[in-house]
């Protein structure tokens, strides 16, 4: 063996610090372009690149900053100060089935990068997007753990579903909150018809494209990010729930409701009862309670903790980025919790100069626990304090007099609802370049998912405060033990074939053409069972179901579409731009005579700042005018609206003699069948301007658009009584 410090085996190490105007930068990729070795800067901005040699070209890359390149002399320490890329006009932006540079966009497109998202500490991705992209509205109706937000692109588009299409690395997801914020590299929002029509029927309400992080050549890193936070309510509405105000106002309400009869001012609570209530409470807090429902139901804070682990490796052949995230969040009341584990991996493989491939997959496991009472927050601040929630010894109190309504008892002892969801999506891609400027790509994207819902609702008896064996009744809504379970299975398969030709002629004619085929199938299946009046509340399984009160149900449906699409993009000398898009969709939701819809669009752009007469106007660095027009389609109205289908059920009917009732199979048509139903269409046009001023320190974008929806799809309830004509 040779000593480790022999000069023949010594290894050159290039060292230094990477920073910007504000201080050290962590995670900067330092890549030796001559031998493909690399490293990243640490928390102090320091780096040590092993294997670098004199004369090698070293590259420093960091998102949002201008890439720096140096040639190392083999000896000196190299400290690099990166400059922010203010407008990033050369940045690549993901669009439908491809990507372009930001400066070449002619449609209304909003883009944000991970640098903006990482600055925010939010539990869900949808929260991170609030206010960041013009035209993207994020509305939260609940702040409970696991609650999603409503996302709309340029407002309401239709009477049915106005949710945008969300694609993560080309894989469709149902919610933005299914993606961990730490995984996001770039988010692109396609807002007008010209940019979104390439997705046809699925883009009726806009498109959100999410690109996740991937490895770069020379990168090798393991990272961890964790956070623990406490959330608390900012403000609650104030109600008159104290004894004096509640009883006084209740008397006044009932007196007014009765028409203000003489002597009826104290019909519910006498003046003496009200005046002496606080004194009586000190001697008998059970008969004269002053109960703090808000303090009993709600906590001051709720804890949330989140942990993210990433592993990244890249060389000339393989680039792999894997991220695992664990999140756990509590509500400000007992019994509510959301737990989520997600794993996402992007793996790119260069097989040869002409052949490459990728394997991407994501796995998501989520558990949501809730009390059967639902959210008790409203009850916490509205329950009058004269009603007793719990006796001083901790037993369930009577709650509201007469009805035994007691949200606190339901929260603590009424059982729980547990929802477990699992989703796994994969994308297998293969790309081949038969000639220099032509790329053929095939994608296969399967998705499988399951949802399990179990709700055990328990009977809650209420006993007398003093005679503890005397039962007063049951809490309202909790008179028996009941159990319901549901299983849902979801699977889908998407197939794509795309051909892209990209060529520059005579250095000024830039041409890009793309054609593609896509088909998609979706299957949903559900099965459920429920029972009432169970003997045991501690065994939440249908094995002990009450056979005399057992119900089962099941259902399934499928839908599919097939599409052909294409796009042509041309620009002359990065000054004059033209883009044409077209897509034809066929949907299983419509009759064969109305199944296909055609959705074209066009956009133009003029980068006036690249004209010669603008070169001496120094305050203006970039100025582009653009316009677009196009049509989008919508098919979201059930699965078989053009077909007649029958709902079956068991009903009590009399026998043929008309004397004995018996259970018999019955059938009924519950929806109209409208064979001529066809595509809903949304026409829109848009004019816009993009500009950058004062050495790119100030950038500006503005749009004016018009959108009109015709042939709107709307489900209409069938009349209770109507006549069917037939032969």
C-alpha positions in Angstrom: 0.0 0.0 0.0 1.1 3.6 -0.7 0.8 6.4 1.8 -2.2 8.6 1.1 -0.1 11.7 0.9 2.1 10.5 -1.9 2.5 13.3 -4.4 1.7 10.9 -7.2 -1.8 10.6 -5.9 -2.4 14.1 -4.7 -5.6 15.6 -5.9 -6.1 19.3 -6.8 -8.9 21.0 -4.9 -10.3 24.3 -6.1 -11.7 26.4 -3.2 -13.5 29.6 -2.7 -16.7 31.4 -1.6 -19.8 32.2 -3.7 -21.9 35.2 -2.8 -24.2 37.9 -4.1 -24.7 41.5 -3.2 -26.5 40.4 0.1 -24.0 37.7 1.2 -23.2 34.0 0.8 -25.3 31.8 -1.4 -26.1 28.2 -0.5 -26.6 25.5 -3.1 -24.8 27.1 -6.0 -23.8 24.4 -8.5 -20.0 24.4 -9.3 -19.3 22.3 -12.4 -16.1 21.3 -14.0 -17.0 21.3 -17.7 -13.9 19.4 -18.7 -14.2 16.3 -16.5 -17.9 16.6 -15.4 -17.1 16.7 -11.7 -19.0 19.0 -9.5 -20.1 20.2 -6.0 -22.3 22.8 -4.3 -21.7 25.6 -1.9 -22.5 25.2 1.8 -24.4 27.3 4.2 -21.5 29.8 4.3 -21.2 29.9 0.5 -17.9 27.9 0.7 -17.1 25.2 -1.8 -14.4 22.7 -2.5 -14.2 21.1 -6.0 -12.1 18.0 -6.0 -10.4 16.9 -9.2 -10.2 20.3 -10.9 -7.0 20.9 -12.9 -5.2 23.9 -14.2 -6.8 25.2 -17.4 -10.2 23.6 -16.7 -13.4 25.7 -17.4 -15.4 26.0 -14.2 -19.1 27.0 -14.3 -21.1 28.5 -11.4 -24.9 28.2 -11.8 -27.7 29.3 -9.5 -31.4 29.9 -10.3 -32.3 33.5 -10.7 -28.6 34.6 -11.3 -26.4 35.1 -14.3 -24.2 32.0 -14.8 -20.4 32.8 -14.4 -17.6 30.9 -16.0 -13.9 31.0 -15.1 -10.7 29.2 -16.2 -8.8 28.0 -13.1 -5.1 28.5 -12.9 -4.7 25.5 -10.7 -3.5 27.4 -7.6 -5.5 30.4 -6.5 -8.7 30.6 -4.4 -11.6 31.6 -6.6 -14.3 33.8 -5.0 -17.3 34.4 -7.2 -19.9 37.1 -6.8 -23.0 36.3 -8.8 -25.4 38.9 -10.3 -29.1 38.6 -10.2 -30.8 38.0 -13.6 -33.4 40.8 -13.2 -35.8 40.0 -16.1 -34.5 36.6 -17.2 -35.7 37.1 -20.8 -33.4 34.2 -21.9 -35.0 32.0 -19.3 -36.7 28.9 -20.7 -40.5 28.7 -20.0 -42.5 25.5 -20.2 -45.6 25.8 -22.4 -47.9 23.2 -23.9 -45.9 20.2 -25.0 -42.7 22.1 -25.2 -40.7 25.1 -24.0 -39.7 28.5 -25.3 -37.6 31.4 -24.1 -39.5 34.0 -22.1 -38.7 36.7 -24.7 -40.4 34.6 -27.4 -43.8 34.3 -25.7 -46.8 35.8 -27.7 -49.6 34.6 -25.5 -50.8 35.7 -22.0 -48.5 33.6 -19.8 -47.6 34.1 -16.2 -44.4 32.6 -14.8 -42.8 32.4 -11.4 -39.8 30.4 -10.2 -38.9 28.6 -7.0 -37.0 31.6 -5.6 -40.3 33.3 -4.9 -42.0 30.3 -3.5 -39.1 29.4 -1.2 -39.3 32.8 0.5 -42.7 31.9 1.9 -43.5 29.6 4.8 -46.8 28.0 3.9 -48.3 24.6 4.5 -49.6 24.2 0.9 -48.5 25.3 -2.5 -51.8 27.1 -3.3 -51.2 29.5 -0.4 -47.7 30.3 -1.9 -49.3 31.5 -5.1 -51.7 34.0 -3.6 -51.1 37.4 -5.2 -48.0 36.3 -7.2 -49.5 35.9 -10.7 -51.9 38.4 -12.3 -55.2 36.7 -13.3 -54.7 33.7 -11.0 -57.2 33.8 -8.1 -56.6 31.6 -5.1 -59.5 31.6 -2.6 -59.4 29.7 0.7 -62.7 29.0 2.4 -61.1 27.1 5.3 -57.9 27.1 7.2 -58.3 23.6 8.6 -55.5 21.0 8.1 -55.6 19.5 4.6 -58.2 22.0 3.3 -57.6 22.9 -0.3 -58.1 26.3 -2.0 -60.2 27.2 -5.0 -58.0 28.2 -7.9 -59.3 30.1 -11.0 -57.6 31.5 -14.0 -59.3 34.8 -15.1 -62.4 34.2 -13.1 -65.4 32.0 -13.7 -65.6 30.5 -17.2 -68.7 28.2 -17.1 -71.7 27.3 -14.9 -70.2 23.9 -14.1 -66.5 23.4 -13.2 -64.2 26.4 -13.6 -61.1 24.6 -12.2 -58.0 24.9 -14.4 -56.1 21.9 -15.8 -53.0 21.3 -13.6 -50.0 19.3 -15.0 -46.9 18.4 -13.1 -44.1 17.5 -15.4 -46.8 16.6 -17.9 -48.8 14.5 -15.4 -52.3 15.6 -14.5 -53.1 16.2 -10.8 -56.4 17.2 -9.2 -55.1 19.8 -6.9 -52.1 22.2 -6.5 -51.8 21.0 -2.9 -50.8 17.5 -4.1 -47.3 18.9 -4.8 -44.8 19.8 -2.1 -43.6 23.4 -2.4 -40.0 22.3 -2.1 -40.3 20.3 -5.3 -41.3 23.2 -7.5 -38.8 24.7 -10.0 -41.2 26.7 -12.1 -44.9 27.4 -12.4 -46.4 28.6 -15.7 -50.0 29.8 -16.0 -51.5 29.8 -19.5 -54.2 32.4 -19.4 -55.5 33.1 -22.9 -56.8 30.9 -25.7 -53.7 31.2 -27.8 -51.4 29.6 -25.1 -54.0 27.2 -23.7 -55.8 25.9 -26.8 -53.1 23.3 -27.5 -54.7 21.4 -24.6 -58.2 21.7 -26.2 -61.1 20.5 -24.0 -59.1 20.2 -20.9 -58.0 23.9 -21.0 -61.4 25.5 -20.9 -60.6 27.2 -17.6 -56.9 27.8 -18.2 -53.8 25.7 -17.6 -51.2 25.6 -14.8 -48.0 23.9 -15.7 -45.7 22.9 -12.9 -42.1 21.9 -13.5 -40.3 20.2 -10.6 -36.6 20.3 -9.8 -34.2 18.1 -11.7 -30.5 17.4 -11.5 -27.9 19.1 -13.6 -24.6 17.7 -14.8 -21.9 17.7 -12.1 -24.4 18.0 -9.2 -24.1 15.8 -6.2 -26.0 16.8 -3.0 -28.1 15.7 -0.2 -30.3 18.4 1.4 -32.7 18.7 4.3 -35.2 21.4 5.1 -37.4 21.3 8.2 -39.7 23.7 9.9 -42.0 23.8 12.9 -44.6 26.4 13.2 -47.6 27.4 15.4 -50.7 28.8 13.9 -53.4 30.8 15.8 -56.7 32.4 14.9 -56.3 36.1 14.2 -59.8 37.1 15.3 -63.2 35.6 16.1 -66.6 37.2 15.7 -68.0 38.5 19.0 -71.4 37.4 20.1 -73.5 38.3 23.2 -73.1 34.9 24.9 -72.7 36.0 28.5 -75.7 35.2 30.7 -77.0 38.7 31.2 -76.9 39.8 27.6 -78.0 36.5 26.1 -81.1 36.2 28.4 -82.0 39.8 28.0 -81.8 39.8 24.3 -83.6 36.4 24.1 -86.4 37.8 26.1 -86.6 40.8 23.8 -86.6 38.7 20.7 -89.4 36.4 21.9 -91.4 39.4 23.0 -91.1 41.0 19.6 -91.9 37.8 17.9 -95.1 37.4 19.9 -96.3 40.9 19.0 -95.2 42.7 22.1 -98.0 41.6 24.4 -98.5 43.4 27.7 -96.5 41.8 30.5 -94.6 39.5 28.1 -91.2 41.2 28.4 -89.8 38.4 30.6 -91.6 35.4 29.2 -88.5 33.1 29.2 -86.3 34.5 31.9 -87.6 36.5 34.8 -85.9 39.8 35.8 -85.1 38.3 39.2 -83.5 35.2 37.5 -81.3 37.4 35.4 -80.3 39.8 38.1 -79.3 37.0 40.6 -77.8 34.6 38.0 -74.1 35.5 38.7 -74.6 35.2 42.4 -76.3 31.9 42.1 -73.5 30.6 39.9 -71.0 31.0 42.8 -73.1 28.7 44.9 -74.4 26.2 42.3 -72.4 26.2 39.0 -74.3 23.2 37.7 -77.8 24.7 37.9 -76.5 28.2 37.1 -73.5 27.6 34.8 -71.3 30.2 33.2 -69.6 27.9 30.8 -66.7 29.0 28.6 -67.5 27.1 25.4 -64.7 28.7 23.4 -62.0 27.8 26.0 -63.4 24.2 26.3 -63.5 23.6 22.5 -60.6 25.6 21.0 -56.9 25.8 21.7 -54.9 29.0 21.4 -52.4 27.5 18.9 -52.1 24.5 16.6 -48.7 22.9 15.7 -47.5 22.1 12.2 -44.2 20.5 11.3 -42.7 19.7 7.9 -39.6 17.9 6.8 -38.1 17.6 3.3 -35.1 15.5 2.2 -33.6 15.8 -1.3 -31.0 13.7 -3.1 -29.6 14.9 -6.3 -26.9 13.4 -8.7 -26.0 14.3 -12.2 -23.4 13.3 -14.7 -23.2 13.1 -18.5 -25.4 10.0 -18.7 -27.7 10.0 -15.7 -29.4 12.9 -13.9 -31.6 12.0 -10.9 -33.4 14.2 -8.4 -35.5 12.6 -5.6 -37.5 14.4 -2.9 -39.3 13.1 0.1 -41.6 15.3 2.2 -43.4 14.5 5.5 -46.0 17.0 6.9 -48.2 16.9 10.0 -50.7 19.6 10.9 -53.2 19.9 13.8 -56.3 22.0 14.0 -57.1 24.3 16.9 -59.5 21.8 18.3 -59.2 18.1 19.2 -59.7 15.3 16.9 -58.6 17.0 13.6 -55.2 16.2 12.0 -53.8 16.0 8.5 -50.7 13.9 7.8 -49.0 13.6 4.4 -46.1 11.7 3.0 -45.0 12.4 -0.6 -42.1 11.2 -2.7 -41.3 12.5 -6.1 -38.4 11.5 -8.4 -37.2 12.7 -11.8 -34.7 10.6 -13.6 -33.2 11.5 -17.1 -31.1 9.1 -19.0 -28.9 9.8 -22.1 -28.6 6.5 -23.9 -26.8 7.9 -27.0 -26.5 11.1 -28.9 -29.8 10.4 -30.6 -31.7 8.4 -27.9 -32.7 9.5 -24.4 -35.3 8.7 -21.9 -36.8 9.6 -18.6 -38.6 7.9 -15.7 -40.6 10.1 -13.4 -42.8 9.0 -10.6 -44.7 10.4 -7.6 -46.2 8.7 -4.6 -48.6 10.4 -2.2 -50.0 9.0 1.1 -52.4 11.2 3.1 -54.4 10.7 6.2 -57.1 13.1 7.4 -58.8 12.7 10.8 -61.9 14.7 11.7 -64.5 14.5 14.5 -68.0 13.4 13.4 -69.3 16.7 14.6 -67.6 18.5 11.8 -65.9 21.8 12.6 -66.9 23.0 16.1 -65.6 26.5 15.6 -68.9 28.2 15.0 -70.4 26.5 18.1 -67.3 27.6 20.2 -68.1 31.3 19.9 -71.9 31.1 19.5 -73.0 28.8 22.3 -74.5 30.8 25.2 -72.6 30.3 28.4 -75.8 29.4 30.4 -75.6 25.9 28.9 -73.3 23.4 30.5 -70.9 21.4 28.3 -69.3 19.2 30.9 -70.0 18.6 34.5 -67.3 19.6 37.0 -66.2 16.0 37.2 -65.7 15.8 33.4 -68.8 13.9 32.5 -71.0 15.0 29.5 -73.4 17.8 30.5 -76.9 18.4 29.1 -75.8 21.2 26.7 -78.7 23.2 25.4 -81.8 22.7 27.6 -84.5 20.5 26.1 -82.6 19.4 22.9 -79.5 18.1 24.6 -77.5 19.7 21.8 -73.8 19.6 22.9 -71.1 20.1 20.3 -68.3 19.7 22.9 -69.6 16.2 23.8 -69.8 15.3 20.1 -66.3 16.5 19.6 -64.8 14.5 22.5 -66.9 11.4 22.5 -68.9 11.2 19.2 -66.4 9.2 17.3 -64.2 10.0 14.3 -64.0 10.1 10.5 -60.8 8.9 8.9 -59.9 9.4 5.3 -56.8 7.7 3.8 -55.8 8.4 0.2 -53.0 6.9 -1.8 -52.0 8.0 -5.3 -49.1 6.8 -7.5 -48.3 8.3 -10.9 -45.5 7.4 -13.3 -44.3 8.8 -16.5 -42.2 6.9 -18.9 -40.7 8.8 -21.8 -38.5 8.0 -24.7 -37.1 10.6 -27.2 -35.3 9.9 -30.5 -33.6 12.4 -32.8 -33.4 10.7 -36.3 -32.0 13.9 -37.7 -30.4 17.0 -36.2 -33.5 19.2 -35.8 -36.3 16.6 -35.4 -37.3 15.0 -32.1 -39.8 12.2 -31.7 -41.1 11.6 -28.2 -43.4 8.9 -26.8 -44.9 9.2 -23.3 -46.8 6.7 -21.2 -48.4 8.0 -18.0 -50.4 5.6 -15.7 -52.0 6.6 -12.5 -53.6 4.5 -9.8 -55.2 5.7 -6.6 -57.3 4.5 -3.7 -59.4 6.3 -1.1 -60.6 4.7 2.1 -63.2 6.5 4.3 -64.4 5.2 7.7 -66.8 7.1 9.9 -67.7 5.7 13.3 -70.4 7.7 15.1 -70.9 6.8 18.7 -73.9 7.1 21.0 -73.4 9.7 23.8 -75.6 9.2 26.8 -76.3 12.1 29.2 -76.7 11.4 32.9 -78.0 13.5 35.8 -75.5 15.7 37.5 -76.2 14.3 41.0 -77.9 10.9 40.4 -75.2 9.5 38.1 -77.1 6.3 37.2 -80.2 8.2 35.9 -79.9 8.8 32.2 -81.5 12.0 30.8 -81.2 10.9 27.2 -78.7 11.1 24.4 -76.9 14.1 22.9 -78.8 15.3 19.9 -77.7 13.5 16.7 -75.8 10.8 18.7 -78.5 8.4 19.9 -77.0 5.2 18.5 -73.7 3.7 17.2 -73.4 3.8 13.5 -70.6 2.9 11.1 -70.1 3.7 7.4 -67.2 2.6 5.2 -66.3 3.5 1.6 -63.6 2.3 -0.8 -62.8 4.1 -4.0 -60.5 2.9 -6.7 -59.2 5.2 -9.4 -57.0 4.5 -12.4 -56.1 6.3 -15.6 -53.8 5.9 -18.5 -52.5 8.6 -20.8 -50.5 8.0 -24.0 -48.8 10.6 -26.2 -46.7 10.7 -29.3 -45.1 14.1 -30.2 -42.9 15.1 -33.1 -41.1 18.4 -32.9 -39.0 20.2 -35.6 -36.9 23.2 -34.6 -34.7 24.9 -37.2 -33.1 28.3 -37.7 -32.6 29.4 -41.3 -30.1 32.1 -42.4 -29.7 33.1 -38.7 -32.9 35.2 -38.7 -35.7 32.8 -39.6 -36.5 30.8 -36.5 -39.1 28.0 -37.1 -40.6 25.5 -34.8 -43.4 23.0 -35.7 -45.0 20.4 -33.5 -47.6 17.7 -34.1 -49.0 15.2 -31.6 -51.5 12.5 -30.7 -52.9 11.8 -27.3 -55.5 9.6 -25.7 -56.7 9.2 -22.2 -59.0 6.8 -20.3 -60.3 7.1 -16.7 -62.0 4.5 -14.5 -63.7 5.2 -11.2 -65.2 2.5 -9.0 -66.7 2.7 -5.5 -68.2 0.4 -2.9 -69.7 1.3 0.5 -71.4 -0.3 3.4 -73.2 1.2 6.5 -75.0 0.1 9.5 -77.0 1.6 12.5 -77.7 0.5 16.0 -74.5 -1.4 16.6 -74.1 -3.0 19.9 -70.4 -2.1 20.4 -68.8 1.3 19.7 -65.3 0.1 20.4 -65.1 -2.2 17.4 -65.4 -0.1 14.2 -65.8 -2.9 11.7 -68.7 -4.1 9.7 -68.1 -7.6 10.9 -70.3 -6.7 13.9 -72.9 -4.8 11.8 -76.5 -4.9 12.8 -77.9 -7.3 10.1 -81.3 -5.7 10.4 -79.9 -2.3 9.5 -77.3 -2.9 6.9 -77.0 -1.1 3.6 -74.5 -1.7 0.8 -73.9 0.3 -2.4 -71.5 0.3 -5.4 -71.0 2.3 -8.6 -68.5 2.7 -11.4 -68.1 4.9 -14.4 -65.6 5.5 -17.2 -64.7 8.4 -19.6 -62.1 8.9 -22.3 -60.9 11.2 -25.0 -58.7 11.1 -28.0 -56.9 14.2 -29.5 -54.8 15.4 -32.4 -52.9 18.7 -32.1 -50.3 20.8 -33.7 -48.5 24.1 -33.4 -46.3 26.3 -35.6 -44.1 29.1 -34.2 -42.1 31.5 -36.3 -40.1 34.6 -35.6 -38.0 36.8 -37.8 -34.8 38.1 -36.2 -36.5 38.0 -32.8 -38.6 41.0 -33.8 -41.8 39.7 -35.5 -43.6 36.6 -34.0 -46.3 34.4 -35.2 -47.8 31.3 -33.5 -50.7 29.1 -34.8 -52.3 26.3 -32.7 -54.9 23.7 -33.4 -56.4 20.8 -31.5 -59.2 18.4 -32.3 -60.7 16.5 -29.4 -63.1 13.5 -29.3 -64.9 12.9 -26.0 -66.8 9.9 -24.8 -69.2 12.2 -23.0 -71.0 13.1 -26.3 -72.9 11.2 -28.9 -70.8 10.0 -31.9 -72.4 12.6 -34.1 -71.3 15.4 -31.8 -68.1 13.8 -30.3 -65.4 15.9 -32.0 -64.6 19.5 -31.4 -62.0 21.7 -33.2 -60.2 24.4 -31.2 -57.8 26.8 -33.1 -55.9 29.8 -32.0 -53.4 32.3 -33.2 -51.1 35.0 -31.7 -48.7 37.6 -33.0 -46.0 39.7 -31.4 -43.7 42.6 -32.2 -40.6 43.3 -30.1 -40.2 46.9 -30.9 -37.2 47.3 -28.7 -35.2 45.2 -31.2 -35.8 47.7 -34.0 -32.9 49.9 -35.0 -34.8 53.1 -34.3 -35.1 52.0 -30.6 -31.5 51.3 -29.9 -30.7 54.8 -28.6 -33.6 55.0 -26.2 -31.6 53.8 -23.2 -34.3 53.8 -20.5 -36.2 51.1 -22.4 -34.4 47.7 -22.4 -37.3 45.6 -23.7 -40.7 46.4 -25.2 -43.1 43.9 -26.8 -46.6 44.2 -28.1 -48.7 41.0 -28.5 -52.2 40.0 -29.5 -54.0 36.6 -29.5 -57.4 35.1 -30.4 -58.7 31.6 -30.1 -61.3 29.1 -29.0 -61.4 26.6 -26.1 -63.9 23.8 -25.4 -65.5 22.3 -22.4 -67.1 18.8 -21.9 -67.6 18.8 -18.1 -71.2 17.6 -17.6 -71.3 14.1 -16.2 -70.2 11.0 -18.0 -73.2 9.9 -20.2 -75.5 12.9 -20.7 -76.6 11.7 -24.2 -77.7 8.3 -22.9 -80.7 7.1 -21.0 -79.8 5.3 -17.9 -81.9 3.7 -15.2 -81.5 3.9 -11.4 -82.5 0.7 -9.5 -83.7 0.5 -5.9 -85.7 -1.6 -3.6 -89.2 -0.2 -2.8 -92.2 -1.4 -0.8 -95.0 -2.4 -3.2 -98.2 -4.5 -2.9 -98.5 -7.9 -4.5 -100.6 -8.6 -7.5 -103.7 -9.0 -5.3 -103.1 -5.6 -3.8 -103.2 -6.8 -0.2 -99.7 -7.7 1.0 -96.8 -5.2 0.9 -93.5 -6.6 -0.2 -90.0 -5.5 -1.1 -89.5 -5.4 -4.9 -86.9 -4.1 -7.3 -87.9 -0.8 -8.8 -86.4 1.3 -11.6 -86.6 4.9 -12.6 -85.1 7.3 -15.1 -83.5 10.1 -13.1 -82.0 12.3 -15.9 -83.0 13.5 -19.3 -81.1 11.9 -22.2 -80.1 14.7 -24.7 -78.6 13.1 -27.7 -77.8 16.4 -29.3 -75.7 17.7 -26.5 -72.4 19.1 -27.8 -69.3 21.1 -26.9 -69.4 24.2 -24.8 -67.1 26.8 -26.4 -65.2 29.8 -25.1 -64.0 32.4 -27.5 -61.5 35.0 -26.3 -59.1 37.6 -27.5 -56.2 39.3 -25.7 -53.9 42.3 -26.3 -50.9 42.8 -24.1 -47.6 44.6 -23.6 -44.4 43.5 -21.8 -41.6 45.9 -21.0 -38.4 46.3 -19.0 -36.8 49.6 -18.0 -33.7 51.1 -16.4 -31.3 48.3 -16.9 -34.0 45.7 -16.2 -34.6 47.0 -12.7 -38.3 47.6 -13.5 -40.4 45.2 -15.5 -44.0 45.7 -16.5 -46.8 43.5 -18.1 -50.4 44.4 -18.9 -53.2 42.6 -20.6 -56.7 43.5 -21.8 -58.9 40.5 -22.7 -62.4 39.6 -23.7 -63.9 36.2 -23.1 -67.4 34.8 -24.1 -68.8 31.4 -23.4 -71.5 29.9 -25.7 -73.5 26.7 -25.7 -73.0 26.5 -22.0 -73.4 23.1 -20.4 -75.7 23.0 -17.4 -77.3 20.0 -15.6 -81.1 20.6 -15.1 -83.1 18.7 -12.5 -85.8 16.4 -13.9 -89.4 17.2 -12.9 -91.0 15.2 -10.1 -93.7 14.1 -12.5 -93.3 13.9 -16.3 -94.6 11.7 -19.1 -92.5 9.4 -21.3 -93.7 8.9 -24.9 -92.8 5.8 -26.8 -94.0 3.0 -28.9 
